Amino acid sequence: MRIAIVTDAWSPQVNGVVRTLQSVRAELERQGHEVLVISPERFYSLPCPTYPEIRLAFARTAAVGRMLADFRPNAIHLATEGPVCLAARRWCLARRFPFTTAYHTQFPDYVSARIGIDPGWIWRYITWFHWPAQAVLASTPSIAETLRAHGLTKIRHWGRGVDLSTFGPDVAPDPAIRALAGAGGGPIQLYVGRVAIEKNIEAFLDSDHPGTKVIVGDGPARASLEAKYPQAHFLGPKFGADLAAAYAAADVFVFPSKTDTFGLVMIEALASGVPVAAFPVTGPVDVLKPGVGVMDEDLTAAIAAALTLDRAACADYGKSFTWEASARQFLEALAPVGLESDRQAA
């Protein structure tokens, strides 16, 4: 099967959307499918205001359309709501080609947090963008319900996975991170992810549970947070085996975000045998269950309770999230372009 994935989020960006798309593409190709990714790197682009790591591409409809036509896809998926996918959307609608979309990011909340725009205005655009899709893929029941509340009803579940060849309970802990427990006092409380205002990291850094706070990741808020919280350890981004060792070194994983749709890092931590502390919001309420994570409006209380949980139970639960299952759900939701449309594309 020839599958075209169009996205405004791709490497060198580091976030859950990119990791999801890359992991699912790898699994699809392992199964024998041919996958074309149309991303901003193919076009002239400029850095996004307030978020320079994200590139806004100047993607003309004709240019995106030529790539799709040359590929002759059996199915088309628009992963994001940015300019590259807008161009693909126009091209598909003009030819009455079916396509699927996905709601990866709480974009209305992110924009509101960054520049104060009423989320309702952004939701009008989100609803308009996804309305013609044959299916809108959502990662959790809470996100599906949110989409339905805004009039989008063609929802399909698309879960997430963990690379179990990288993350697991038998990975050796990062000795440098473990050494911090001796220097600043344990336990090691770990955050992994974008260091940005919408991730609510200050709630974690303000929590007063005794221990050592470690932040792995990068982003536009890193410099200001480092200056404000000199007692915390900002280690920058880590990947692959280094990231797995960072998880393994933690005593508890803290997920302070209130705007994520899923929280891929939570299941990576769980697969590593690390219990999770979080707020009772979208993402954690769908991913966590008793015995592997604690949700509380008081994040300090959640951290204290999570530290008592059994690491083996966390690892067993984390193993249940696989990219094979995620890719299967993705495939089942796709809308076939069809033989007639395939001839037109030729």
C-alpha positions, 0 to 999 in steps of 0.5 A: 500500500502506498501511503502519503503522510503530509505534516508540518511537524518533522525532524529536526523538531523534537516533540511527540508528534514527530516521534509518533509519525516517525515511529509509525512510518518505521512500523508501516515500512517494516510491514511492507508499505511504501510511505511518502512523507511531505514535510517542511524540509521540502519547501522554503520556510521561516521560523515560527514567531516565539517558537523558532525550532518550528519552521513555517513552510511556504508550500504551494498547493501545486507543488504539494499536489505534484508530489502527491500525484507522482507518488500515486497514493492509495491513502492520504493522511494530513497529520497537522493543521499547518501550511503544508497540510493546508496545501494538501487539503486544498489539492485533495478537496479540488479532486474529491480525494478522501483523506484522514487527519489527526488531532495531535496537539491542543493547539488552541490552548498552546496559542492561548498560553503563548499570546493570549488569544481566545481558544474559541477563535482557534477552535473555529479554524480547527473544526473547519480544517478537520471537517472534510476528513473521512476520519479524525484520529484521536489518541484518547477518549478524552480528546475524542470527546473534546472533538465531538464537543466541537462538532467533529463526529468522525473520530477514530482511535489512534493510540501510541507506543513505546520502543521496547527495544530501547526503553525497559526496566533492565536499562542501566541508570545514568550514573551522573543523574544518580550521583545528583541524588547524593549531591542534592538529596534523593529521590530523583524527580524527572521531567522529559519533554519540551521546555516551553510555557505550555508544558507547565514545568513551573508547577513541577519546579515549584513543588516542595517534595524533598529531592532532586529535580532533573529536566531533560529537554530543550525549548524556548523557556529553558534559559528563563527557567534555569535562571529562576530555578538554579537548584534544578538540573537542566540536562538538555535533550537526550535521545535513544540509549541516553534517554533510556538511561535517564528514565532508568535513573529516576525514582519518579517521573513528573508530568505537569502538563495540562495541555497534552493530548496524550503524553508519550513520555509517560508511557516511556517512563512507565516502560522503564519501570518509573511511576508517574505523578501528574495532574488529573487532566486530559492525557494522564486520565486516559493513560494512567491507572491505579498502581502505576501513576498518581493524579492529584491537583496537588502535584507534591502529593502526587509525587509523594504517592507515586514514589510508593508504587511498584516499579515492576507493575509500572514496567508491565503496564508500559509494555502494553503500548506498542507501535505495532498496535498503533500502526494497525489502528492508523491503517484501519482508519485510512480512507482508500483513494480508490482505483478511479482516483488513482487513475486521475492522480496518474 
